[in-house]
Amino acid sequence: MDKQPRLEHAAAAKQKGDVVQAEKIYHDILSTSAGTNETALREQESALIQLGELYRDQKCLFVMMWVLIVRDVDKLVELIKTSRTIMSNFAKAKTAKIGIFLWILLARGD
């Protein structure tokens, strides 16, 4: 399976409401070493952002269920912590952009 379709499959799963499958695909992308491959780095950048958005969206969907809200915020926090290793392969400006984006998702929660 080449790179772009994995992101497209994740987006399609999210669109269908299969967030578990979408989350799994994003984690698969992030767990694969990109090394210095620019295409793989771009794919990981997109996966980080889209996974953060998935967690944000889940938080909004479950606004009436406190336990699920906490769980999804915890997932977003964990994503921020674990993404440091992945982002060490990115340029400093790109790392800052993604880091700030994820923190904004966490802070705003909308």
C-alpha positions as CSV (number, residue, x, y, z in Angstrom):
1,M,0.0,0.0,0.0
2,D,1.6,3.3,-1.0
3,K,1.6,6.4,1.2
4,Q,-1.2,8.7,0.1
5,P,-3.9,6.0,0.0
6,R,-3.2,5.3,3.7
7,L,-4.2,8.9,4.5
8,E,-7.2,8.6,2.2
9,H,-8.3,5.3,3.8
10,A,-8.1,6.9,7.2
11,A,-10.1,9.9,6.1
12,A,-12.7,7.6,4.5
13,A,-12.9,5.6,7.7
14,K,-13.4,8.8,9.7
15,Q,-16.0,10.0,7.3
16,K,-17.9,6.7,7.7
17,G,-17.7,7.0,11.4
18,D,-15.2,4.2,11.9
19,V,-12.9,6.3,14.1
20,V,-11.2,3.1,15.5
21,Q,-10.0,2.1,12.0
22,A,-9.0,5.7,11.2
23,E,-7.0,6.0,14.5
24,K,-5.3,2.6,13.7
25,I,-4.2,3.8,10.3
26,Y,-2.9,7.1,11.7
27,H,-0.9,5.2,14.3
28,D,0.4,2.8,11.7
29,I,1.7,5.7,9.7
30,L,3.3,7.3,12.8
31,S,4.9,4.1,14.0
32,T,6.7,3.6,10.6
33,S,10.2,5.1,10.5
34,A,10.4,7.9,7.9
35,G,14.1,8.4,8.1
36,T,15.0,11.2,5.7
37,N,12.3,10.2,3.1
38,E,10.5,13.5,2.4
39,T,7.3,11.8,1.2
40,A,7.1,9.7,4.4
41,L,7.8,12.8,6.5
42,R,5.0,14.7,4.8
43,E,2.7,11.7,5.4
44,Q,3.6,11.6,9.1
45,E,3.0,15.4,9.3
46,S,-0.5,15.0,7.8
47,A,-1.2,11.9,10.0
48,L,-0.2,13.9,13.2
49,I,-2.5,16.7,12.3
50,Q,-5.4,14.5,11.2
51,L,-5.1,12.3,14.3
52,G,-5.2,15.4,16.5
53,E,-8.3,16.6,14.7
54,L,-9.8,13.2,15.1
55,Y,-9.3,13.3,18.9
56,R,-10.7,16.9,18.9
57,D,-13.7,15.9,16.9
58,Q,-14.4,12.9,19.2
59,K,-14.2,15.2,22.2
60,C,-16.9,17.3,20.6
61,L,-19.1,14.4,19.7
62,F,-19.2,13.0,23.2
63,V,-19.9,16.3,24.9
64,M,-22.6,14.8,27.1
65,M,-20.5,11.9,28.3
66,W,-17.8,13.2,30.7
67,V,-15.7,10.0,30.8
68,L,-15.3,9.9,27.0
69,I,-14.4,13.6,26.9
70,V,-11.6,13.0,29.4
71,R,-10.4,9.9,27.5
72,D,-10.1,11.8,24.2
73,V,-8.4,14.8,25.8
74,D,-6.0,12.3,27.3
75,K,-5.4,10.8,23.9
76,L,-4.6,14.2,22.5
77,V,-2.2,15.0,25.3
78,E,-0.5,11.6,24.7
79,L,-0.3,12.3,21.0
80,I,1.5,15.6,21.8
81,K,4.0,13.8,24.1
82,T,4.7,10.9,21.7
83,S,5.0,13.0,18.6
84,R,8.2,14.6,19.9
85,T,10.2,11.7,18.6
86,I,8.6,11.8,15.2
87,M,8.9,15.6,14.9
88,S,12.6,15.4,15.6
89,N,12.9,14.4,11.9
90,F,11.1,17.5,10.8
91,A,12.6,21.0,10.2
92,K,12.4,23.3,13.2
93,A,9.7,25.5,11.6
94,K,7.6,22.5,10.7
95,T,7.9,21.1,14.2
96,A,6.9,24.4,15.7
97,K,3.9,24.6,13.3
98,I,2.6,21.1,14.2
99,G,3.3,21.5,17.9
100,I,1.4,24.8,18.1
101,F,-1.4,23.3,16.1
102,L,-1.8,20.3,18.4
103,W,-1.6,22.5,21.5
104,I,-4.3,24.8,20.0
105,L,-6.5,21.8,19.4
106,L,-6.1,20.8,23.0
107,A,-6.7,24.3,24.4
108,R,-9.7,25.2,22.2
109,G,-11.3,21.9,21.9
110,D,-13.7,23.0,19.2
